[in-house]
Amino acid sequence: RFSGTFVGNAESTSPAAAPSPPAAAAAATLPAVPTIPVVPTVVGVPNTVAEAVLNPSEVKPPASGTRKARVLYDYEAADSTELALLADEMITVYSLPGMDPDWLIGERGNQKGKVPVTYLELLS
């Protein structure tokens, strides 16, 4: 038993709990056999978000809803789905259904890729 009391328990009148044997405590808190979650899969259906990511080079711009944007800062593309940007250049941008609102699809000539909205000044 502790010789003093904890600051938060100064008014407590309940008796101290009896210590339990270490083996009993471990058995009460841990499963006897480790479990692995089972995720059902269907052939041909992606089961991770990474597999279901839109490939910007395969999408077509919407019939309406494209806008011009001026690039505010240089941006280096992190992967092949993104479009590298140079400050002060003009690009065409649009969004796609289900896309992260912090990103747009940007087009420059025949190049296409995701661009961060914070790097753009949207025009018209």
C-alpha positions as CSV (number, residue, x, y, z in Angstrom):
1,R,0.0,0.0,0.0
2,F,1.2,3.6,-0.8
3,S,2.2,5.6,2.2
4,G,0.5,8.8,0.8
5,T,-2.4,9.6,-1.4
6,F,-2.6,11.1,-4.8
7,V,-3.5,14.8,-5.1
8,G,-6.7,14.1,-7.0
9,N,-7.8,11.4,-4.6
10,A,-7.4,13.3,-1.3
11,E,-11.1,13.0,-0.5
12,S,-11.6,9.4,-1.7
13,T,-12.8,6.9,0.9
14,S,-12.9,3.8,-1.2
15,P,-10.5,1.0,-0.3
16,A,-7.5,0.3,-2.5
17,A,-8.0,-2.4,-5.0
18,A,-6.1,-5.6,-4.4
19,P,-3.3,-6.1,-6.8
20,S,-3.9,-8.9,-9.3
21,P,-1.3,-11.4,-10.4
22,P,0.5,-10.3,-13.6
23,A,-0.6,-13.4,-15.6
24,A,-4.3,-12.8,-14.7
25,A,-4.0,-9.1,-15.7
26,A,-2.4,-10.0,-19.0
27,A,-5.0,-12.6,-19.8
28,A,-7.8,-10.2,-19.0
29,T,-6.5,-7.5,-21.3
30,L,-5.0,-9.4,-24.2
31,P,-6.6,-11.9,-26.5
32,A,-5.1,-15.4,-26.2
33,V,-4.6,-15.7,-30.0
34,P,-3.7,-12.6,-32.2
35,T,-6.4,-11.8,-34.7
36,I,-6.0,-10.5,-38.2
37,P,-8.9,-8.6,-39.7
38,V,-10.4,-10.2,-42.7
39,V,-11.4,-7.9,-45.6
40,P,-13.6,-9.4,-48.3
41,T,-12.4,-8.8,-51.8
42,V,-14.1,-9.1,-55.2
43,V,-12.1,-9.8,-58.3
44,G,-11.7,-6.6,-60.4
45,V,-12.9,-4.3,-57.6
46,P,-10.2,-2.1,-56.0
47,N,-10.0,-2.5,-52.2
48,T,-7.7,0.4,-51.4
49,V,-8.0,4.1,-52.0
50,A,-4.7,4.2,-53.9
51,E,-6.1,1.8,-56.5
52,A,-9.2,3.9,-57.0
53,V,-7.4,7.3,-57.5
54,L,-8.3,9.2,-60.6
55,N,-5.7,9.3,-63.3
56,P,-5.8,12.9,-64.6
57,S,-4.3,12.0,-68.0
58,E,-7.3,9.8,-68.7
59,V,-10.0,12.3,-67.8
60,K,-11.7,14.7,-70.2
61,P,-12.7,18.2,-69.2
62,P,-16.3,18.9,-68.6
63,A,-18.3,20.5,-71.4
64,S,-18.7,23.6,-69.2
65,G,-17.0,24.7,-65.9
66,T,-13.4,25.2,-67.1
67,R,-11.7,28.3,-65.8
68,K,-8.5,30.1,-66.5
69,A,-6.1,30.4,-63.6
70,R,-2.9,32.3,-63.0
71,V,-0.2,30.3,-61.1
72,L,1.0,32.2,-58.0
73,Y,4.0,30.1,-57.0
74,D,6.3,27.5,-58.6
75,Y,5.1,24.0,-57.8
76,E,7.1,20.8,-58.3
77,A,4.9,17.8,-59.1
78,A,5.2,15.0,-56.5
79,D,4.3,12.2,-58.9
80,S,3.0,11.6,-62.5
81,T,-0.6,12.5,-61.6
82,E,0.4,16.1,-60.7
83,L,1.2,19.0,-63.0
84,A,4.4,21.0,-62.3
85,L,3.7,24.8,-62.3
86,L,5.7,27.9,-62.9
87,A,4.8,31.2,-61.2
88,D,2.8,33.7,-63.4
89,E,1.8,31.1,-66.1
90,M,-1.8,30.7,-67.2
91,I,-3.5,27.3,-67.2
92,T,-7.0,26.0,-67.6
93,V,-8.5,24.3,-64.6
94,Y,-11.6,22.3,-63.7
95,S,-12.8,19.9,-61.0
96,L,-14.2,16.4,-61.2
97,P,-17.0,14.8,-59.1
98,G,-15.6,13.1,-56.0
99,M,-12.3,15.0,-56.2
100,D,-10.6,16.5,-53.1
101,P,-11.7,20.1,-53.0
102,D,-8.1,21.3,-52.3
103,W,-7.1,20.1,-55.8
104,L,-8.1,20.8,-59.4
105,I,-7.2,19.3,-62.7
106,G,-4.9,21.7,-64.6
107,E,-4.1,21.7,-68.3
108,R,-1.3,23.4,-70.1
109,G,-1.2,22.5,-73.8
110,N,-1.2,18.7,-74.0
111,Q,-0.1,18.3,-70.4
112,K,-2.6,17.5,-67.7
113,G,-2.5,16.8,-64.0
114,K,-3.7,17.6,-60.5
115,V,-2.8,21.1,-59.1
116,P,-3.2,22.5,-55.6
117,V,-5.9,25.3,-55.4
118,T,-3.7,27.3,-53.0
119,Y,-1.1,27.9,-55.7
120,L,-3.7,29.4,-58.1
121,E,-5.6,32.7,-58.6
122,L,-8.8,31.7,-60.3
123,L,-9.9,34.0,-63.1
124,S,-13.1,34.5,-65.1
